[in-house]
């Protein structure tokens, strides 16, 4: 329940690697953070089956399990959580106002960690086989496709980068694009074309992702956009590389952002154009988009917020800036 008379030190909007890490650091600094984690808390890791590239999990870990660990650790130090979506924010006056439906929360500082969403093809079969051969991150999942055949959908730099990276593991990577012209930069296109493990199918779209008896990808059904003819391409995996959308619609009228909607922060800082508002994770990162980098920027945002609050209110530095344990 909201309390419009109580002004909190810090509210964190979003619950994923960035938001939970920020909550952990802020809680240890005695900032008593409130993390409004969203209905779809945990971010993209909640739809990731196996995570094998996050430090500290030598045997790998399920994405949802890792996010539960992150959340539990932050809660252990006193972070509060609301599992609901923020519906409005007002950064025009202090204290800042954060609305969750009819409830209102006031705060001195905010960390925005709402992440980004992978663009999808919108197929039922894609949804059904997500995590069972359908992936949206080559760096995350390529190692599961050693000596396999893979299809990559997309025509931009991200698709070329994904395909080139996947050739380190797969026997064959087929790039599928709806046109015969590509949005990718000439240098990335040349690199992909010079790779003898990459094949090309243009003027085609994915009609269906085909799964076998074990509910794992066995092929991709393509449709020629000119003739309508369909073809089944055998494959063990489908990587969708058609872009990401930052979850920033609530903030675009108040916070600086680039043309794609990603929040812009000051150099060597997580602070936005509004003092006391910070951004962490994929909401401001369209380059790396990894759980470990999101967690790192969550740490940075908590440090920045604590230092900003200290300078503003004259509070002594708390555990956050104490010597490392």
Buried (B, 14 or more C-beta within 10 A) or exposed (E): EBEEEEEBBBBBBBBBBBBBBBBBBBBBBBBEBBBBBBEBBBBBBBBBBBBEBBEEBEEEBBBBEBBBBBBEBBBEBBBBBBEBBBEEBEBEEBBBBBBBEEBBBBBBBBBBBBBBBBBEBEBEBBEEBBBBBBBBBBBBBBEBBEEBBBBBBBBBBBBBBBBBBBBEBBEBBBBBBBEEEBBBEEEBBEBBEEBEBBBBBBBBEBBBBBBEEEEBBBBBBBBBEEEEEEEEBEBBBBBBBBBBEBBBEBBEEBBBBEEEBBBEBEEEBBBBBBEBBBBBBBBBBBEEBBBBBBBBBBBBBBBBBBBBBBEEEEBEEBBBEEEEE
